[in-house]
Amino acid sequence: MALRDSDPAEVGGYRIEDRLGSGGMGVVYLARSASGRPLALKVVHAQYADDEEFRTRFSREVAAARQVSGAFTAPVVDADADAPRPWMATLYIPGEDLGTHVRRHGPLPPRRLRELAAGLAEALRDIHRAGVVHRDLKPANVMLAEDGPRVIDFGISRAADFAPADALTQTGRVMGTPPFMSPEQFTSPHDVGPAADIFSLGAVVVYAGTRRGPFDGASPWEAATRVVEGDPDLDGVPGELLPFVRLCLEKHPKSRPTPDELLHLLREGRLPEPGPEPVEPDAEPVRPRRRWWPAAVAALAVLAAVAATAVAVTRDDGGSRGTLPAGWHAWHRQASDPYRGNPDVQSPSDSFSDCAATGTSLVCAGDGIMAARFALADGRQTYSKGTDPTPVKSGFTGGGAVFGTGPGGVVYVYGADDRDVPGKPDEPSVTHYSIQALRAATGEVLWQKPTAGGQGALLPVGTSRSGRADAASSYLSFGGLANDTGYAIPVARGVITVYGDEGGSYALLGAAHGDVLWKRAMPHRYTGDKAECGLRAAGGRPYMLCTTYNDDGDATSTHIAELDPGSGRPRWWVAADEGLTLLGRAHGHLVLSSAGATRRKLTLIDLSSHVLTTVGLKQPEAGATAYVGHETVYFTRTSGSLHAVDPLTGRLLWQSASTVEQPGPPLATADRVYVASAAGRLAVLDARSGRVVGTAPGRDDGGTSDSGDPAHTPLVLVGDALYVPYGIRSVYTLNVKDL
């Protein structure tokens, strides 16, 4: 890069020979020492020279770089933070930075990608041992030297012994590069520690292997949102490195391995065994060591499986290697009746509505059961809690749903408390609802927050459980629960829920204690007072849908908005001239469908441009229930017919007689589609052709539901273990490799 007339001839006694690059904070030159040694000399832009805070930050960069100078960084040769324009000279490393190399030559081949992962893990190990957190690890800050990668540019690093409340961390600036930053750098920047660099390491490895980041977005804001709330895009990452990447990209910093653990994983194919201290399986891990992770993810080194779920390598009858929960064997169980012996309450006689997996637990809810826990491995049933612990004769105890998981083995559920009206025994009781956070392993209530009460109170979850979306991807985070029609939505900071006795508000309840972090009125100023608004989720993001009806009760319009989880404010609004239901997200679009009995089209909203379009279905779908899974729309019918449709074109990909009567929501992966009936009959279809490739018979040991409607309980896939809810509050499991 040619020198400009404005460039200096020398800086600090070092002769300037060429420009290496220029960034937002300064210019980097190729310089030469008196002895002829080549140097990379960074000079701060003039506009920052008078900024005392910036000078202090630059001084820290110099100090941090000096602390970690070694085999995996660029050693500092000289610096002057007090010069009219501060500068720092480091040893020049011939070669391209990783970002430039990938743009010019494409993704690294698997062998070089593995070497890069190991080299960066070694670099972070040395950096963290020096008490420094880099906080801006990205492709441009990785130099590809002949002897391995070098990490450069500690411009926003912070030594571990600097106080978290340091004034320089409180300026409100977003310091870093959003697609490669960790969630905590956006949500709690004062608490950023070494685990943030591990998250960035995973993102850098994905970029090097695919030429795109796992959370790329059309803008820095969108990228930041995806980092905090979205699932990473790992398509194209070599299979042998998926375990490495998945562990690095865990949302919770305490769930990420250390550099030493990552190096052990690369060398031995598994994480090191835990130390002697016992930790309850789903308990919050204790810093600084994550002793629960190594045992929980041993199988991930063989095959990428479900993050945050205890798995171990087992061998099935066919001799192939697969991932199953540690100690797993096939089992079937029925949850106990939490109201047994209570004459005021009729025993639950319906199926579960939802199940979610976390840690070593499968937690299910529905028909008066707030939470029932089964051990993933052997089905051991350790507790069964009713939605209402003190039901009254005039009340109706029902409902129950698990609508997400939180950090540290937590599940979010809702409870109800029926109360008689004082002094009015003939009047029906009123119900008071609450959202609760339970420790999945024990059922302990960590916090409970009332959300509504009285005659106008709304359930914290929707009354219809159909139309789930993203079943294939959401089970990685929520144990099979997509929750795309619920009124309570788990996000990184807690739970967004309808709030208030008349459902006139919505609020964010914090994950730690259930405190109301923000509360907002339903957005009638956008949609009109006659609109009925509700929360929905798709692809891990919260949305608001408001439908307007005419005097005859027909839907005339729908307003759709994406909500900012940090504030609850709408980021954008799109209006449609008909009643729509949200199915989910596919190919960067929201997918919606008309509420009528015959579906002739799909409605799409581009999540980048927010443009609304419609796609006509090549074959109208009458009397079908629609779902979205793994970028495909699936239509199911009570006959067992299953149609797969491309949402972008409306083209019918395939149709299949699944052999399953009254099927529930399909669970789709890259190569399989699983669908089950209320009695537990299971069919496995090839995702490309719709051909039935495996079946399992239904069961009658769970009883028959009193409901006239078929069960719509999502299936849960944990590695190769599939969990099938059926009958009355019953579940069975099998190894999908046996089908």
C-alpha positions, -999 to 999 in steps of 0.1 A, spaced: 0 0 0 17 32 -12 27 59 12 8 93 11 23 128 12 8 132 46 25 101 60 55 107 83 90 98 72 98 84 106 82 78 139 101 75 172 133 71 153 120 43 131 120 48 93 86 44 76 87 23 44 51 14 36 15 15 47 2 -19 59 -34 -7 66 -57 18 81 -85 14 106 -109 35 126 -84 42 153 -51 46 134 -27 37 106 -3 8 106 30 13 88 58 -10 79 89 5 96 125 -4 99 147 -3 130 183 10 130 195 -26 128 172 -33 98 145 -53 118 111 -49 101 84 -36 125 46 -30 124 42 5 137 7 17 147 1 55 149 -31 68 164 -53 92 142 -48 128 151 -84 133 162 -79 109 191 -46 124 203 -64 150 224 -88 125 239 -75 117 274 -97 86 277 -84 73 244 -48 79 255 -55 59 287 -70 31 266 -40 32 243 -17 30 273 -35 -1 284 -32 -16 250 6 -12 252 7 -26 287 -15 -56 277 5 -63 246 37 -62 266 22 -86 291 14 -113 266 43 -109 241 52 -145 232 50 -172 206 14 -166 197 13 -128 197 34 -99 181 60 -89 207 61 -52 215 95 -35 206 88 1 215 60 25 223 52 61 233 17 67 247 26 103 255 37 114 220 17 140 202 3 111 182 7 80 204 23 50 187 34 14 193 59 -8 173 56 -45 173 76 -72 155 64 -74 119 48 -107 110 49 -114 73 17 -128 59 -20 -120 56 -45 -115 83 -71 -142 84 -99 -120 71 -79 -110 40 -68 -145 34 -103 -160 35 -117 -133 13 -89 -139 -13 -86 -176 -12 -118 -190 3 -123 -211 35 -94 -229 51 -93 -267 44 -101 -289 74 -65 -296 83 -55 -260 83 -87 -251 101 -79 -275 129 -44 -261 132 -59 -226 134 -83 -236 162 -54 -252 181 -31 -222 176 -57 -197 187 -66 -218 218 -29 -218 227 -27 -180 221 -57 -174 244 -43 -197 270 -12 -175 272 -31 -143 270 -54 -153 299 -25 -166 320 -11 -131 317 -43 -117 333 -55 -101 300 -88 -104 282 -85 -95 245 -122 -87 239 -118 -81 201 -107 -114 187 -117 -113 150 -103 -124 116 -85 -91 111 -67 -95 144 -53 -130 135 -21 -130 114 -13 -162 95 24 -165 102 46 -194 88 48 -209 123 11 -206 131 -15 -179 139 -6 -148 159 -31 -127 178 -26 -89 175 -43 -56 184 -51 -54 221 -68 -21 216 -98 -28 238 -83 -54 260 -86 -52 298 -63 -67 324 -81 -89 348 -71 -69 378 -88 -37 365 -120 -31 385 -152 -40 367 -166 -6 377 -137 13 361 -149 45 346 -135 36 312 -160 7 310 -189 31 316 -188 54 286 -217 36 269 -196 27 238 -199 -6 222 -163 -18 221 -157 -46 197 -169 -61 164 -205 -73 168 -205 -105 147 -175 -118 168 -184 -104 202 -199 -125 230 -235 -121 243 -222 -107 276 -203 -79 258 -238 -66 248 -258 -75 279 -234 -70 308 -202 -54 294 -189 -47 329 -187 -84 336 -168 -95 306 -141 -121 314 -119 -147 296 -149 -167 284 -158 -138 260 -126 -146 241 -136 -183 239 -169 -172 222 -150 -151 198 -127 -180 191 -156 -201 180 -170 -174 157 -135 -169 141 -132 -206 134 -166 -207 118 -156 -177 96 -123 -194 86 -141 -226 77 -171 -211 58 -162 -175 48 -190 -161 69 -196 -156 106 -221 -177 126 -241 -145 134 -237 -124 103 -265 -98 98 -274 -70 75 -263 -44 101 -242 -44 133 -275 -41 152 -289 -73 136 -256 -91 141 -257 -81 178 -292 -94 182 -283 -127 166 -253 -131 189 -275 -125 220 -306 -144 210 -301 -164 178 -287 -199 170 -254 -199 152 -253 -208 115 -229 -237 114 -236 -250 79 -203 -259 62 -182 -263 94 -163 -296 91 -180 -322 113 -148 -329 133 -148 -293 145 -185 -289 153 -180 -300 189 -153 -275 194 -173 -247 178 -206 -255 196 -189 -254 230 -172 -221 223 -205 -205 212 -225 -214 243 -245 -183 253 -237 -185 290 -201 -177 297 -199 -203 325 -208 -230 300 -178 -224 278 -146 -244 282 -112 -230 290 -84 -229 264 -68 -259 281 -100 -279 279 -103 -270 242 -68 -282 235 -75 -314 253 -106 -318 232 -86 -314 200 -59 -338 211 -79 -365 228 -113 -362 211 -130 -354 245 -129 -329 273 -108 -338 304 -126 -357 332 -140 -336 360 -123 -332 393 -134 -348 426 -159 -322 438 -195 -334 432 -220 -310 416 -257 -316 413 -264 -325 377 -285 -294 368 -271 -270 394 -256 -237 386 -218 -243 380 -193 -227 403 -166 -204 389 -139 -205 379 -140 -241 369 -168 -258 350 -165 -293 364 -199 -303 352 -192 -296 315 -165 -322 307 -186 -352 318 -217 -337 302 -202 -333 267 -178 -362 263 -198 -375 233 -197 -342 215 -162 -350 204 -175 -379 183 -207 -363 169 -221 -328 174 -252 -332 196 -274 -311 217 -255 -285 237 -260 -283 275 -273 -319 277 -255 -347 295 -243 -372 269 -219 -400 266 -206 -423 238 -225 -455 237 -226 -484 211 -259 -496 197 -267 -531 186 -255 -524 151 -221 -514 164 -222 -478 152 -212 -450 174 -239 -425 185 -247 -400 211 -270 -409 239 -275 -395 274 -250 -410 299 -264 -444 311 -293 -442 287 -316 -472 280 -350 -474 264 -378 -467 289 -415 -456 291 -430 -439 321 -462 -422 332 -460 -391 354 -477 -394 388 -509 -376 396 -501 -345 418 -537 -342 429 -542 -378 440 -563 -380 472 -577 -345 467 -615 -348 463 -618 -312 450 -598 -320 418 -604 -343 390 -572 -363 381 -555 -352 349 -568 -372 320 -551 -356 290 -517 -356 274 -488 -333 280 -488 -301 261 -450 -294 262 -417 -311 271 -382 -296 273 -348 -311 280 -320 -295 299 -290 -311 318 -301 -346 327 -338 -338 329 -368 -340 307 -396 -317 321 -431 -320 308 -463 -301 316 -500 -300 306 -536 -307 318 -531 -294 353 -495 -304 357 -471 -275 360 -439 -297 358 -431 -334 358 -395 -345 357 -381 -376 341 -344 -385 341 -332 -386 305 -312 -417 310 -337 -441 328 -370 -422 330 -369 -420 368 -398 -398 378 -386 -375 406 -414 -350 410 -448 -340 396 -462 -306 405 -497 -293 398 -504 -259 383 -525 -251 414 -511 -263 447 -544 -254 466 -573 -258 442 -608 -249 453 -641 -268 445 -655 -240 424 -624 -237 403 -610 -256 374 -575 -268 376 -560 -272 341 -534 -259 318 -497 -262 323 -469 -256 299 -431 -256 298 -421 -227 275 -383 -226 277 -351 -232 295 -327 -209 312 -291 -209 324 -280 -234 350 -305 -261 343 -336 -239 348 -370 -244 331 -397 -218 329 -433 -228 336 -465 -212 347 -486 -217 378 -522 -209 387 -539 -202 420 -577 -205 420 -594 -185 448 -630 -182 459 -644 -147 460 -646 -137 496 -682 -135 509 -696 -148 476 -696 -186 477 -719 -190 447 -697 -170 423 -670 -188 403 -635 -186 416 -609 -163 400 -575 -174 389 -542 -157 396 -514 -167 372 -476 -166 377 -445 -175 358 -420 -196 377 -384 -206 373 -377 -242 385 -345 -260 389 -351 -289 365 -333 -316 385 -352 -310 418 -383 -290 410 -371 -262 434 -389 -229 427 -361 -204 422 -385 -175 417 -422 -169 411 -436 -137 396 -474 -130 395 -484 -119 360 -522 -115 361 -553 -123 383 -590 -120 381 -618 -126 356 -599 -109 328 -566 -125 334 -549 -142 305 -529 -174 306 -492 -168 303 -492 -192 273 -515 -195 243 -546 -217 243 -537 -231 209 -504 -251 207 -504 -257 170 -484 -239 144 -450 -244 160 -420 -233 140 -383 -241 139 -388 -275 155 -355 -287 140 -333 -259 154 -351 -249 185 -347 -282 203 -310 -274 205 -319 -246 229 -352 -255 243 -353 -293 243 -378 -297 215 -400 -267 225 -403 -241 198 -430 -222 216 -440 -202 185 -476 -196 196 -469 -190 233 -476 -157 251 -444 -161 272 -411 -162 253 -377 -171 268 -349 -147 258 -313 -143 269 -322 -120 298 -353 -138 310 -389 -142 299 -411 -118 279 -447 -123 290 -482 -108 288 -486 -88 320 -514 -72 339 -549 -84 350 -565 -75 316 -535 -85 295 -530 -48 286 -492 -49 290 -462 -71 283 -430 -72 304 -396 -88 307 -390 -109 338 -353 -111 346 -337 -146 345 -320 -142 379 -349 -132 402 -380 -126 380 -378 -89 385 -397 -67 360 -368 -53 339 -392 -34 316 -430 -31 311 -449 -17 281 -485 -12 271 -498 -33 242 -492 -13 210 -526 -1 202 -513 32 190 -498 14 160 -528 -9 154 -559 6 167 -580 0 198 -599 -29 183 -568 -50 177 -561 -80 197 -524 -83 203 -503 -113 215 -467 -123 218 -452 -149 194 -417 -162 188 -398 -175 157 -362 -184 153 -355 -174 189 -367 -139 185 -398 -122 200 -426 -107 179 -459 -90 184 -490 -99 163 -520 -77 164 -552 -87 146 -581 -64 139 -617 -78 135 -649 -64 120 -683 -65 137 -689 -99 124 -658 -113 141 -638 -117 108 -602 -108 108 -595 -78 86 -559 -70 91 -527 -81 109 -498 -60 122 -465 -78 128 -436 -63 147 -402 -76 159 -396 -66 195 -363 -54 209 -357 -78 239 -336 -52 257 -364 -26 258 -396 -42 245 -400 -15 218 -410 -26 183 -380 -25 159 -403 -24 128 -439 -29 119 -454 -45 88 -492 -46 80 -512 -71 61 -548 -68 49 -560 -101 63 -558 -123 94 -525 -142 96 -509 -166 120 -471 -169 125 -457 -203 115 -420 -196 120 -388 -185 103 -372 -200 72 -345 -187 48 -343 -153 65 -380 -147 63 -409 -148 87 -435 -173 74 -471 -166 80 -503 -183 69 -540 -173 64 -562 -183 93 -588 -199 70 -595 -236 66 -580 -236 31 -545 -223 27 -538 -211 -9 -507 -190 -1 -480 -182 23 -471 -147 34 -434 -139 38 -416 -110 55 -380 -105 46 -362 -100 79 -335 -77 63 -357 -54 42 -391 -60 60 -408 -63 27 -440 -84 27 -446 -107 -2 -470 -136 -8 -463 -170 -24 -491 -190 -39 -491 -227 -30 -489 -248 -61 -513 -272 -44 -538 -256 -20 -538 -271 15 -573 -277 29 -580 -288 64 -543 -291 72 -522 -279 101 -490 -260 92 -456 -261 108 -421 -248 100 -390 -270 105 -355 -269 90 -364 -243 64 -394 -262 52 -432 -258 57 -450 -290 66 -487 -296 63 -502 -324 83 -537 -339 81 -557 -362 104 -554 -389 79 -516 -390 84 -508 -373 51 -478 -351 53 -468 -325 26 -434 -307 25 -434 -273 8 -407 -249 -1 -418 -216 15 -399 -194 -9 -416 -208 -40 -447 -226 -27 -436 -257 -46 -446 -291 -32 -413 -309 -25 -430 -342 -16 -461 -358 -1 -462 -389 20 -487 -411 37 -468 -411 70 -488 -441 84 -494 -420 116 -530 -411 123 -538 -376 136 -501 -366 137 -487 -340 160 -460 -314 150 -432 -328 129 -396 -326 142 -373 -320 113 -335 -324 111 -313 -321 80 -320 -356 69 -350 -369 89 -386 -359 98 -401 -375 128 -439 -375 134 -460 -392 161 -496 -398 170 -514 -392 203 -510 -429 211 -472 -427 204 -471 -444 170 -440 -430 153 -429 -426 117 -395 -415 104 -394 -400 70 -365 -392 47 -363 -354 46 -355 -353 9 -380 -377 -5 -407 -382 22 -402 -419 21 -410 -437 54 -377 -452 66 -387 -463 100 -416 -468 124 -424 -476 160 -458 -489 172 -481 -470 194 -486 -478 230 -518 -484 251 -501 -484 286 -505 -446 289 -543 -446 286 -565 -427 262 -570 -390 265 -605 -377 273 -600 -349 249 -615 -352 215 -586 -335 199 -553 -353 190 -522 -345 211 -500 -318 197 -471 -324 219 -437 -317 204 -411 -345 202 -378 -340 219 -345 -351 204 -313 -353 226 -285 -366 205 -298 -399 192 -324 -403 220 -359 -394 208 -385 -387 235 -422 -393 225 -450 -380 247 -482 -400 244 -514 -411 261 -521 -395 295 -490 -377 308 -467 -405 295 -434 -406 276 -413 -432 260 -378 -430 245 -359 -449 218 -326 -447 200 -332 -433 165 -303 -453 152 -325 -484 158 -353 -473 135 
